[in-house]
Amino acid sequence: MAAAQGHLSDGPDDADGEGTTPSVFRQAVAGLQGVRLRPEIELDATPPPQRLAPYSYALEAAVVVDDEELADGRLILLHDPAGHEAWGGTFRLVTLVHAELEPEMAADPLLPEVCWSWLTGALEARRVPYAAPSGTVTRAGSHYFGGLAEREPSTRIEIRASWSPVLPAGPAAGGGRAVPDTAAHLSAWCDLMCQIAGLPPGGAPEGIVTLPQRRGPQSR
């Protein structure tokens, strides 16, 4: 599909005097807009949060097969030119991904650890350098009563995570500031989306557990 487009959240004037948005952040956003995706992934820009960092850009995505949504999520790129101690740098990526689970998968006591390994494994498989990862894996079950009693119980898995992209070593091209490889980070995130939807890119790597496709996925 076409590259996602959207508005940047602008902070104070940058020190380079090249407009209200630093050039390194614009380049990082351009990397997000130029990624080729699997046809099952629908990706669009969405309004970014205004208070997490001076500059931010957000994308929302869904994994859709036969007009049925299997997973959805949001990826946010944050930039603070002054740096952030908790990030260990000037850039941070934040994500929220969730999907419905089959009951047998939902009951697996190792599911949270497996889901977290999908995130780190996706980054490592793409050879994307990252630092300071943190996050949570949550599963929530729903049972229906009264007028909804005919519905089967359902369980939803949710991954909330953030990590810092490691900037490339050595001088930047053209003598400018180094820019993270946001295209590679987005590709790894899309791999995670496909895996939690039961559609791991290129097939599941040996030794990696994947979610089976759900029965009766959510219609769009």
C-alpha positions in Angstrom: 0.0 0.0 0.0 1.1 3.6 -0.2 3.5 5.0 2.3 1.9 6.5 5.3 1.7 10.2 5.5 0.7 12.5 8.4 1.5 15.6 10.4 4.5 15.8 12.7 4.0 17.2 16.2 6.3 20.2 16.4 8.1 21.3 19.4 10.3 24.4 20.0 12.5 25.7 17.2 15.5 23.4 16.6 19.0 24.6 17.1 19.9 24.1 13.4 17.5 26.9 12.5 16.0 24.8 9.7 12.3 25.1 10.8 10.4 24.0 13.8 11.2 20.3 13.4 14.8 19.1 13.6 16.1 17.6 10.4 17.2 14.4 12.1 13.6 13.8 13.2 12.3 14.5 9.7 14.7 12.0 8.3 13.7 9.4 10.9 10.0 9.9 10.0 10.9 9.6 6.3 12.3 6.2 7.1 9.0 5.1 8.5 7.2 6.4 5.4 9.2 4.4 2.9 8.8 0.8 4.1 7.3 -1.8 1.8 4.8 -4.0 3.7 3.2 -7.4 3.4 -0.2 -7.1 1.8 -1.9 -8.3 5.0 -0.8 -5.2 6.8 -2.8 -2.0 6.6 -0.8 1.0 7.9 -1.8 4.6 8.3 -0.6 7.7 10.1 -2.5 8.7 13.2 -2.4 11.8 15.4 0.6 11.5 17.7 0.6 12.1 21.4 1.5 15.7 22.4 3.1 15.2 25.9 5.5 12.3 25.7 8.3 14.2 23.9 8.9 17.5 22.1 8.5 15.7 18.8 6.5 12.6 17.9 5.0 10.7 15.0 2.6 7.8 15.2 1.4 5.0 12.9 -1.5 2.6 13.4 -1.6 -0.8 11.8 -3.9 -3.9 11.4 -3.2 -7.4 10.1 -6.2 -8.1 7.8 -6.9 -11.4 6.0 -10.1 -11.8 3.9 -11.4 -8.6 5.3 -11.0 -9.9 8.9 -8.8 -8.2 11.4 -6.4 -10.6 13.2 -4.3 -8.1 15.2 -3.9 -4.3 15.5 -1.4 -1.9 17.0 0.2 1.5 17.2 3.8 2.5 16.9 5.0 5.9 18.1 8.4 7.6 17.3 9.5 10.1 20.0 12.4 12.5 19.8 13.9 14.8 22.4 16.9 16.8 21.1 18.1 17.3 24.6 18.3 13.6 25.3 16.4 11.6 27.9 18.2 9.7 30.7 15.8 6.8 30.7 16.1 6.4 27.0 19.8 6.6 26.9 19.6 8.8 23.8 17.4 11.2 21.9 15.0 8.7 20.2 12.5 6.3 21.6 9.9 3.9 20.0 6.7 3.0 21.9 4.2 0.4 20.9 0.9 -1.2 21.7 -0.1 -4.4 20.0 -3.1 -6.7 20.7 -5.0 -9.7 19.4 -7.6 -12.2 20.4 -6.4 -15.7 21.5 -7.6 -19.2 21.2 -8.5 -20.6 24.7 -5.8 -23.2 24.6 -3.1 -20.5 23.9 -4.6 -18.2 26.5 -4.2 -20.9 29.2 -0.4 -21.3 28.6 1.5 -20.1 31.7 4.5 -19.2 29.5 2.5 -17.0 27.1 3.7 -13.7 28.5 7.4 -14.7 28.2 6.7 -16.1 24.6 5.0 -12.9 23.5 7.9 -10.7 24.9 10.4 -12.9 23.1 8.5 -12.2 19.8 9.3 -8.5 20.2 13.0 -8.9 21.0 13.3 -11.8 18.5 11.8 -9.6 15.7 14.4 -6.9 16.3 17.2 -9.3 16.5 16.1 -11.2 13.4 16.2 -7.9 11.5 19.6 -7.1 13.1 18.2 -3.9 14.4 20.4 -2.5 17.3 18.3 -1.4 20.2 18.7 -0.6 23.9 16.8 -0.2 27.2 13.7 -2.3 26.3 10.8 -2.3 28.7 7.2 -3.2 28.7 4.3 -5.4 29.8 2.4 -8.4 28.4 -1.2 -8.6 29.6 -3.9 -11.2 28.9 -7.5 -10.4 29.8 -10.4 -12.9 29.7 -14.0 -12.0 29.1 -17.1 -14.1 30.0 -20.5 -13.1 28.7 -23.8 -13.2 30.5 -27.4 -12.2 30.0 -28.1 -11.0 26.5 -24.5 -11.9 25.5 -24.5 -15.3 27.0 -24.4 -17.0 23.6 -20.9 -15.6 23.0 -17.9 -17.9 23.7 -15.4 -16.7 26.4 -12.6 -14.8 24.8 -9.1 -13.8 25.8 -7.1 -10.8 24.5 -3.4 -10.4 24.6 -1.8 -7.0 24.8 1.9 -6.0 24.4 2.9 -2.6 25.6 6.6 -1.9 25.1 9.2 0.7 24.4 12.9 0.6 23.3 15.6 3.0 22.1 17.0 2.7 18.6 20.8 2.7 18.7 22.3 5.2 16.3 24.7 4.0 13.7 28.4 4.3 14.7 30.7 6.7 12.8 30.1 10.0 11.1 26.7 10.5 9.5 26.3 10.9 5.8 27.0 14.5 4.7 28.5 15.4 8.0 25.1 15.7 9.7 23.7 14.1 12.9 23.2 10.3 13.0 19.7 9.1 12.3 18.2 5.8 13.5 17.3 3.2 11.0 13.6 3.6 11.6 12.7 1.6 8.5 14.3 -1.5 10.0 12.5 -0.9 13.3 9.2 -0.6 11.5 9.8 -3.8 9.6 10.6 -5.7 12.8 7.5 -4.3 14.4 5.4 -5.5 11.4 7.0 -8.9 11.9 5.7 -8.9 15.5 2.3 -7.9 14.3 2.2 -10.8 11.9 3.4 -13.2 14.5 0.9 -12.3 17.1 -1.8 -12.6 14.4 -0.6 -16.1 13.6 1.1 -15.1 10.3 4.8 -15.0 11.0 6.7 -13.6 8.0 8.2 -16.2 5.8 7.1 -19.0 8.2 8.0 -19.5 11.8 11.7 -19.7 12.6 12.8 -23.0 14.1 12.1 -23.2 17.8 9.7 -20.2 17.8 6.1 -20.7 19.0 3.4 -18.8 17.1 -0.2 -18.2 17.7 -2.6 -20.3 15.7 -5.1 -18.3 13.6 -8.2 -17.7 15.6 -11.5 -19.2 14.8 -13.9 -16.5 13.6 -11.6 -13.5 13.7 -13.1 -10.1 14.2 -14.9 -8.7 11.1 -14.1 -5.2 10.0 
